[in-house]
């Protein structure tokens, strides 16, 4: 059962049911971290070599974790503001493209020129494995304001009605992907990683997957199947099985934690 991080109300529903089930049947209770579920979803049928680097990118998270061994992690970097998926959602809302923003922007970006608009990468001080997407989101806002675009642009009605906007979205996506992959590659090199895992809802992005294929990697790169990229029960079950093998069982006083760190 997932016990964090997340909305406490949602966590409590699942946790209460799991505890009751374990109490009634005598089966063990295994607490699973939500982000570990995303990482393990990419490793179904994979015998991962350690150390490895894991990039988890979604609407609420953009983290880099060093995977030291099965079930053991160290935080390498994280976003300092918006998560990658959150940036997609906010840009989509700005243009009236709906929610979630990832799928529609991914589809439109494939039709545009990713080099049309020059978005600059953030210059971060301190940890070079950290991310920042708030500046990129603001740059899109400024671009939109400069062209006085309406907020009711509907790609379903006429996706080619504004080629300039589609080029901008292609450039936006290109910049996000470059940020994710450049920092993940640097972090993987720093620790001598033997593999890179890319997971979370953003891992279902076709542009991201194509960019990974286009690069030359000295290590294998693992993605979850698209259907296991977003939040699902299978990823929690796989992570739970991993913890069962390690004998990591929980007691019935296991608590729901909205902000639960993965690194131990």
Secondary structure as UniProt FT lines:
FT   STRAND          2..4
FT   HELIX           8..25
FT   STRAND          32..33
FT   HELIX           34..41
FT   TURN            42..45
FT   STRAND          52..57
FT   STRAND          62..69
FT   TURN            70..71
FT   STRAND          72..79
FT   HELIX           84..95
FT   HELIX           101..109
FT   TURN            110..111
FT   TURN            114..115
FT   TURN            128..129
FT   HELIX           134..147
FT   HELIX           155..158
FT   TURN            159..162
FT   HELIX           163..191
FT   STRAND          195..199
FT   HELIX           201..204
FT   HELIX           206..214
FT   STRAND          220..223
FT   HELIX           226..228
FT   HELIX           233..246
FT   TURN            252..253
FT   TURN            258..259
//
